[in-house]
Amino acid sequence: MILVIDGHSFHYEMENLCRVFFPYQRIKVVPELPAATEDDILIYTGLEPRPDGLKLTVRVRIGSYQSENSEILTGAESKQEKENERRMAILLFGFLTQYCGFTPKWGILTGVRPVKLLRHLIAEKGEQEGLDYFRSEYLVSAPKAELSFLTMRNEEKILAQSKPESFSLYVSIPFCPTRCSYCSFVSSSVEKTAKLIPQYLRLLCEEIRYTAKVAAGLKLRLESVYIGGGTPTTLSAEQLESLLTVIRESFDLSVCGEFTVEAGRPDTITGDKLDVMKKHGVTRISINPQTLNDEVLKTIGRRHTTAQTLSAFALAREHGFNNINMDLIAGLPWDSVESFAATLDEVIRLAPESITVHTLALKRSSRIFQEESEPFVSGVQAAQMLDYADTQLLQYGYSPYYLYRQSRMVGNLENTGWAKPGFESPYNVVIMDESQTILACGAGAASKIKDPYSDELTRIFNFKYPYEYINRFEEMIIRKDQVKTVYDQFCGVSERT
């Protein structure tokens, strides 16, 4: 596919919108129409200044299908860049829905945080007008608008508890038993990197201690701890003991309401690891089957089975864990709507306190995208999977409390966290809403320093890979001093003392 971006800066939005309809096409972006091309798909988007305003033009050629439309914007509306982008997206959306024969349920929205957009619209226009604008001007379907509204209301209860001095701690364990075919995270299989773990863990504990000193000096208040990855339970019980001990000794956890450890792979969960987590006050764990179809599990490169998932869940209950999350993915290769529904029904029968339903994202760095060898689920099928999940989860007492989207998601759909009342993860809400400082430790982690008095956010990145984290640790640890510098810029020392 060739996408022409002529006279405007809407590259990102136009490319993502094309990818909604053609998720497996490689898109070449050029600034002007080529003299000749053998590509089957050519999409032109142009913005032309006129004496009285602007002319927006979209031209589409897909095989023998050709169409063109334009719109003239005058007066004040022609001077609003975001509005020009929205109107061009609507023109392109119309052609692509007509050609492809389906209408994506999120309309022209390709952004990560639709709930945040809805909240801003309602704050500006009022509840009903904001909802109407969300649906009519962004072409969002009624079910997705309702899902966004329910999520927003549940989020607000959690966000209201945060204070200007609040922060969360994220700890990265970037190791997994195997690398899943859809994975794009900075995680390494233990088979290849096991020798790095002891040194990595030693330096990680040092970074945690240093981060705690920075937070204490700023009089910050730790409200949630989230250990993710990767698969944190790839660590042995003894290694988990060391890590959790350092966290508890370094930070004041007296007001910490959530302490989550992703025990994502059922085949890494053992009784002694559960005992260690329980001993150190871990309040919430994730046991993530992704699917309960053993053939699909093999396809995506996970070595555990459905039986191991069920056994790990029962073991966690036996060891006293009463707040368990389970992740599922809609749109996995070789899965079907019926298979996904069977997985969801079985997970609901287990009655975990929260269930997160993801949609498969086809990331460039994932094996599944690079090899293009698996039979992908269509956007229509993925939408049917999510429709079923939404209906069933509401029926069985779960409510949506956070929602986000990623680029290259099958069907341009969403990831939604569902929880029983009182079992929501505050960390998941604040990280997706970008409304609280996150101090992050470990390879691939990024601290997000939030101005307590505005929407401004500053990111401070750690080195990406474990070997890089180890080899350049001293250089990286100095970056933590930037946290205080940023807070001083945001607030001024006098406002915090």
C-alpha positions in Angstrom: 0.0 0.0 0.0 1.1 3.5 -0.8 -0.2 6.3 1.4 0.3 9.9 0.2 0.5 12.6 2.8 0.4 15.9 0.8 0.5 19.3 2.5 -0.4 18.2 6.0 1.1 16.6 9.2 -1.6 14.0 9.8 0.7 11.1 8.9 0.2 9.1 12.1 -3.6 9.3 12.1 -4.0 8.5 8.4 -1.6 5.5 8.6 -3.2 4.1 11.6 -6.7 4.4 10.1 -5.5 2.6 6.9 -4.1 -0.1 9.2 -7.5 -0.6 10.8 -8.8 -1.9 7.5 -5.6 -3.5 6.1 -3.8 -4.8 9.2 -1.5 -7.1 7.3 -0.4 -4.6 4.6 3.0 -3.0 4.6 2.4 0.8 4.2 4.8 3.0 2.4 4.2 6.7 3.2 5.3 9.3 0.6 4.8 13.1 0.3 3.4 13.2 -3.2 1.7 11.0 -5.8 4.1 8.7 -7.5 4.3 9.0 -11.3 3.5 5.3 -11.6 3.1 2.4 -9.2 2.3 -1.3 -9.3 0.8 -1.3 -5.8 -2.7 -2.6 -5.7 -3.7 0.1 -3.1 -3.0 3.8 -3.4 -4.5 6.3 -1.0 -4.0 10.0 -1.4 -4.7 12.5 1.4 -4.2 16.2 0.6 -4.6 19.6 2.3 -4.6 22.6 0.0 -4.7 26.2 1.3 -7.3 28.4 -0.4 -8.0 32.1 -0.1 -11.1 31.4 1.9 -9.8 28.5 3.9 -8.7 24.9 3.2 -9.6 22.1 0.8 -9.3 18.5 2.1 -9.1 15.8 -0.5 -9.1 12.0 -0.2 -8.6 9.7 -3.2 -8.7 5.9 -3.0 -7.7 3.4 -5.6 -7.9 -0.3 -4.6 -7.6 -2.6 -7.6 -10.5 -1.5 -9.9 -12.2 0.4 -7.1 -11.6 4.2 -7.4 -13.3 7.1 -5.6 -12.5 10.6 -4.6 -14.1 13.2 -2.3 -13.2 16.6 -1.0 -14.4 19.1 1.6 -14.0 22.9 1.9 -13.4 24.3 5.3 -13.8 28.1 5.8 -13.6 30.6 8.7 -12.5 29.5 12.2 -12.9 25.8 11.5 -10.1 25.9 8.9 -7.6 27.2 11.5 -8.1 24.3 13.9 -5.5 21.6 13.1 -7.1 18.8 15.1 -10.5 19.5 13.5 -8.9 19.4 10.0 -7.4 16.0 10.9 -10.7 14.7 12.2 -12.6 15.8 9.0 -10.0 14.2 6.8 -10.2 11.0 8.8 -14.0 10.9 8.3 -13.5 11.3 4.5 -11.0 8.4 4.4 -13.1 6.3 6.9 -16.1 6.6 4.6 -14.3 5.2 1.5 -12.6 2.3 3.5 -15.8 1.2 5.2 -17.6 1.2 1.8 -14.9 -0.9 0.1 -14.2 -3.3 3.0 -17.8 -3.9 3.9 -17.5 -3.4 7.7 -17.6 -0.5 10.1 -15.1 -0.6 12.9 -16.8 0.0 16.2 -14.4 2.7 17.4 -15.1 4.8 14.3 -12.2 7.0 13.4 -10.5 6.7 16.8 -7.1 5.2 16.7 -5.8 6.6 20.0 -4.7 4.7 23.1 -7.0 6.3 25.6 -10.6 6.8 24.4 -12.0 7.0 27.9 -9.7 10.0 28.6 -11.0 11.7 25.5 -14.6 11.1 26.6 -13.9 12.5 30.0 -12.5 15.7 28.5 -15.5 16.0 26.2 -18.0 15.6 29.1 -16.0 18.1 31.2 -16.2 20.6 28.3 -19.7 20.0 27.0 -21.7 18.2 29.8 -22.6 14.5 30.0 -25.2 14.1 27.3 -23.7 16.5 24.7 -20.2 15.1 25.4 -21.5 11.5 24.8 -23.4 12.6 21.7 -20.2 14.3 20.3 -18.1 11.2 21.0 -20.5 9.1 19.0 -21.5 11.4 16.1 -18.2 13.3 15.5 -15.8 10.3 16.0 -18.3 7.7 14.7 -18.0 5.6 17.8 -20.6 2.9 18.0 -23.3 2.9 20.8 -21.9 -0.2 22.5 -18.3 1.2 22.6 -19.5 4.6 23.8 -21.5 2.9 26.6 -18.5 0.7 27.5 -16.3 3.9 27.7 -18.9 5.7 29.8 -19.1 2.8 32.3 -15.4 2.5 32.5 -15.0 6.3 33.0 -17.4 6.3 36.0 -15.6 3.4 37.6 -12.2 5.0 37.0 -13.3 8.2 38.6 -13.9 6.5 42.0 -10.2 5.3 41.9 -8.7 8.5 40.6 -10.5 10.5 43.3 -8.4 8.7 45.9 -5.1 9.9 44.5 -3.3 12.9 46.1 -0.7 15.3 44.6 2.1 13.4 46.5 0.9 10.0 45.4 3.0 7.6 43.3 3.2 4.0 42.3 6.2 1.7 42.0 6.8 -0.5 39.0 9.4 -3.3 39.0 10.4 -5.0 35.8 11.4 -8.7 35.6 12.1 -9.1 31.9 12.4 -12.9 31.8 9.9 -15.5 30.6 10.0 -19.3 30.2 9.5 -18.9 26.5 8.7 -16.0 24.2 5.1 -15.9 22.9 4.7 -15.5 19.2 2.7 -12.3 19.7 5.0 -10.7 22.2 6.7 -7.4 21.6 7.7 -6.6 25.2 11.4 -6.5 26.2 11.5 -9.9 27.7 14.0 -12.8 27.2 13.5 -16.5 27.4 15.2 -18.0 30.5 16.8 -20.7 28.2 18.9 -17.9 26.7 19.4 -15.5 29.6 19.3 -17.5 32.8 22.9 -16.7 33.6 22.0 -12.9 33.7 19.3 -13.3 36.4 21.5 -13.2 39.5 23.5 -10.1 38.5 20.3 -8.5 37.2 18.5 -9.1 40.4 21.4 -7.7 42.5 21.5 -4.5 40.5 17.7 -4.2 40.5 17.7 -4.3 44.3 20.3 -1.6 44.3 18.1 0.6 42.0 15.0 0.0 44.2 16.9 1.2 47.3 18.1 4.3 45.4 14.6 5.0 44.1 13.2 4.7 47.6 15.7 7.4 48.8 14.6 9.7 46.0 10.9 9.2 46.8 11.5 9.7 50.5 13.4 12.9 49.9 10.5 14.3 47.9 8.0 13.2 50.6 6.1 11.1 48.0 3.3 8.6 49.1 3.5 5.1 47.8 0.0 3.8 46.9 0.6 0.8 44.8 3.4 -1.7 43.8 3.3 -3.6 40.6 5.9 -6.2 39.7 5.5 -7.1 36.0 7.6 -8.3 33.1 8.1 -10.6 31.5 7.1 -13.2 34.1 8.2 -12.3 37.7 7.5 -15.8 38.9 10.3 -17.0 36.5 12.4 -16.1 39.6 13.0 -18.8 42.1 11.4 -18.6 45.6 14.7 -17.5 47.0 15.1 -14.8 44.4 11.5 -13.6 45.0 12.3 -13.5 48.7 15.3 -11.2 48.1 13.4 -8.9 45.8 10.3 -8.6 48.0 12.4 -8.1 51.2 14.2 -5.2 49.6 11.0 -3.5 48.5 9.4 -3.9 52.0 12.6 -2.6 53.7 13.1 0.3 51.4 9.6 1.8 51.1 6.9 3.0 53.5 4.0 0.7 52.6 1.7 1.9 55.3 -0.8 3.5 52.8 -0.1 1.1 50.0 -3.4 -0.4 49.0 -2.2 -2.7 46.2 0.8 -5.0 45.9 0.5 -6.9 42.6 2.8 -9.6 41.2 2.2 -10.9 37.7 2.4 -14.7 38.1 1.5 -14.8 34.5 2.6 -18.2 33.3 0.8 -21.0 35.2 3.8 -23.3 34.8 6.0 -20.9 36.9 3.7 -21.0 39.9 4.7 -23.2 42.9 3.6 -23.4 46.5 6.9 -22.1 47.8 6.7 -19.0 45.6 3.1 -18.4 46.7 4.2 -18.7 50.3 6.9 -16.1 49.8 4.5 -13.6 48.1 2.0 -14.1 50.9 4.6 -13.6 53.6 5.6 -10.3 52.1 2.1 -8.9 51.8 1.4 -9.4 48.1 -2.3 -8.7 47.8 -3.0 -9.5 44.1 -1.6 -11.9 41.5 -2.3 -12.5 37.9 -2.6 -16.1 36.5 -2.8 -15.6 32.7 -4.0 -18.5 30.6 -4.6 -16.3 27.5 -6.7 -19.2 26.3 -7.9 -22.6 27.6 -7.5 -24.2 24.2 -4.4 -26.4 24.3 -3.9 -26.3 20.5 -3.9 -22.5 20.5 -1.5 -22.5 23.4 1.0 -24.6 21.3 0.6 -22.3 18.3 1.5 -19.1 20.3 4.5 -20.7 22.0 3.3 -21.2 25.5 4.4 -24.4 27.1 1.7 -24.7 29.8 -1.6 -26.5 29.4 -5.2 -25.8 30.4 -4.8 -28.4 33.2 -1.8 -26.5 34.6 -3.8 -23.2 34.6 -6.6 -24.8 36.5 -4.1 -26.4 38.9 -2.2 -23.1 39.5 -5.4 -21.3 40.2 -6.5 -23.9 42.7 -3.1 -23.8 44.3 -3.2 -20.0 44.7 -6.6 -20.3 46.4 -5.2 -22.9 48.8 -2.4 -20.5 49.7 -4.8 -17.8 50.6 -4.9 -15.5 47.6 -8.4 -14.0 47.4 -7.6 -11.4 44.7 -6.6 -13.1 41.4 -6.7 -11.6 38.0 -6.8 -13.7 34.8 -5.8 -12.4 31.3 -7.4 -13.6 28.1 -6.6 -12.6 24.5 -9.2 -12.3 21.7 -8.0 -12.9 18.2 -5.3 -15.5 18.7 -4.2 -17.5 15.7 -6.2 -20.7 15.2 -8.8 -19.6 17.8 -12.5 -19.3 17.0 -15.4 -17.4 18.4 -16.7 -20.6 19.9 -13.4 -21.5 21.4 -12.9 -18.1 22.9 -16.4 -18.2 24.4 -15.7 -21.6 26.0 -12.5 -20.2 27.5 -14.3 -17.2 28.9 -17.1 -19.4 30.3 -14.6 -21.6 32.1 -12.7 -18.7 33.5 -16.0 -17.1 34.8 -16.8 -20.4 36.5 -13.5 -20.2 38.4 -14.7 -16.8 39.6 -11.4 -14.8 39.7 -11.8 -11.3 41.2 -10.8 -9.7 37.9 -10.6 -10.7 34.3 -8.7 -8.7 31.7 -9.7 -9.2 28.1 -7.1 -8.2 25.6 -7.3 -8.0 21.8 -4.4 -9.4 19.9 -2.0 -6.6 18.7 0.1 -7.4 15.7 3.4 -5.7 16.7 6.2 -5.4 14.2 8.8 -7.0 16.5 6.6 -10.1 17.2 7.3 -13.4 15.6 3.7 -13.7 14.5 3.8 -10.5 12.5 7.3 -11.1 11.0 6.6 -14.6 9.8 3.0 -14.1 8.7 2.6 -17.9 8.8 -0.5 -18.2 11.0 -4.1 -18.0 10.0 -5.2 -14.8 11.7 -8.6 -14.1 13.2 -10.5 -11.4 11.3 -11.6 -8.1 12.9 -15.2 -9.2 12.6 -14.5 -12.4 14.6 -12.5 -10.6 17.2 -15.4 -8.1 17.6 -17.8 -11.0 18.2 -15.5 -12.4 20.9 -15.4 -9.1 22.7 -19.2 -8.6 22.3 -19.7 -12.0 24.0 -17.2 -11.1 26.8 -18.9 -7.8 27.5 -22.3 -9.4 27.8 -21.1 -12.3 30.0 -18.9 -10.3 32.3 -21.6 -7.8 33.0 -24.1 -10.6 33.7 -21.8 -12.2 36.2 -21.1 -9.1 38.2 -17.9 -7.8 36.7 -17.6 -4.1 35.8 -15.2 -2.4 33.4 -12.7 -0.2 35.3 -9.9 0.5 32.8 -9.6 0.4 29.1 -6.9 1.1 26.6 -6.0 0.5 23.0 -2.8 -0.3 21.1 -1.7 0.2 17.5 -2.2 -2.7 15.1 -5.0 -4.3 17.2 -7.1 -6.8 15.3 -10.3 -5.0 14.3 -9.1 -1.7 15.9 -10.6 -3.0 19.2 -9.6 -2.7 22.8 -8.2 -4.2 26.0 -10.6 -3.9 29.0 -10.0 -4.7 32.7 -13.1 -6.1 34.4 -13.4 -6.5 38.1 -15.8 -7.4 40.8 -16.7 -4.4 43.1 -13.7 -3.6 45.4 -11.2 -5.6 43.4 -10.1 -3.1 40.8 -6.3 -2.5 40.4 -5.5 1.2 41.1 -2.2 0.8 39.3 -3.9 -0.2 36.1 -6.1 2.9 36.2 -3.4 5.5 36.9 -0.9 4.0 34.4 -3.5 4.2 31.6 -4.9 7.5 32.7 -1.4 9.0 33.1 -2.7 10.8 36.2 0.0 9.7 38.8 3.7 9.5 39.0 5.1 6.0 38.3 8.6 5.3 39.5 9.9 2.4 37.5 12.9 0.1 38.2 14.5 -2.5 35.9 15.3 -3.1 32.3 12.8 -1.7 29.8 11.0 0.3 32.5 10.1 4.0 32.1 9.4 6.3 35.0 6.6 8.8 34.3 6.8 11.9 36.4 3.4 13.6 36.6 2.9 17.3 37.4 0.4 17.2 40.3 -1.1 20.4 39.1 -1.4 19.9 35.3 -1.5 17.2 32.6 2.3 17.5 31.9 4.2 14.3 32.1 8.0 13.7 31.8 9.4 10.2 31.0 12.8 8.9 32.2 13.8 5.7 30.5 15.9 2.9 31.8 18.1 0.9 29.4 16.0 -1.5 27.4 17.7 -4.9 27.5 18.9 -6.9 30.6 22.6 -7.0 29.3 22.5 -3.3 28.6 20.9 -2.6 32.1 23.8 -4.6 33.7 26.6 -3.2 31.6 25.5 0.5 31.9 24.0 0.4 35.4 26.0 3.3 36.9 25.1 5.5 34.0 21.5 4.6 34.3 21.2 5.0 38.1 22.2 8.6 37.7 19.1 9.2 35.7 17.0 8.7 38.9 18.3 12.0 40.1 16.3 13.6 37.3 13.1 12.7 39.2 13.9 15.4 41.8 14.9 17.8 39.1 11.5 17.3 37.3 9.5 17.7 40.6 11.4 20.9 41.3 10.5 22.2 37.9 6.8 21.2 38.3 6.2 22.3 41.9 9.1 24.3 43.3 10.7 23.2 46.5 8.6 25.5 48.7 5.3 24.0 47.6 6.2 20.5 48.9 7.8 21.5 52.3 
